[in-house]
Amino acid sequence: MTTPQQPQPPYGADPYDRQHNPYAQQPGAHSAPPQHDNCRICGGFPAVDVTIRGHQGFLILMRFLKQEGRFCRTCGTALRRDMTAKTFWQGWWSPFSLIFFTPFTLIWNLVVRSKLGRLQAPVPGTHSAQPDPGAPLLRRPVALVLLLPLGWWIALLTQILLHL
């Protein structure tokens, strides 16, 4: 039993020429880019390569968290909001975390937010369903915890200014 052969392009012809290559994508047809460019959670596209960070401060210990890879706008936003919300209430509980690491983690995630925000709405992929991004961070109850370190910073600056 023989299989029908596809017509071969002439010798020396461009193998990606649409006229001679039966497998070339036709104009107007839409397909996903190669799999390595897709979101690592849902498989959707477009996706951007980012590192989303989180931080947990314990009295004398700290833990640094990160998720890196390619994420579409929806999946990246959901993951960024989740890790940032946890950093809001878990990140301030050690001296170095309060002063250095939690603020820098939050600033880093703002940069990631801008990268994800520049992406177009994703075309769903085939890996799994896209997670729900949930409410924006400042509309969540955990945002009230930000008043504690904010109050500390205001008290510190007030003391510095009074002693000048």
Secondary structure, 3 states (H helix, E strand, C coil): CCCCCCCCCCCCCCCCCCCCCCCCCCCCCCCCCCHHHCCCCCCCECCEEEEEEEEEECCCCEEEEEEEEEECHHHHHHHHHHHHHHHHHHCCCCHHHHHHHHHHHHHHHHHHHHHHHCCCCCECCCCCCCCCCCCCHHHCHHHHHHHHHHHHHHHHHHHHHHCC
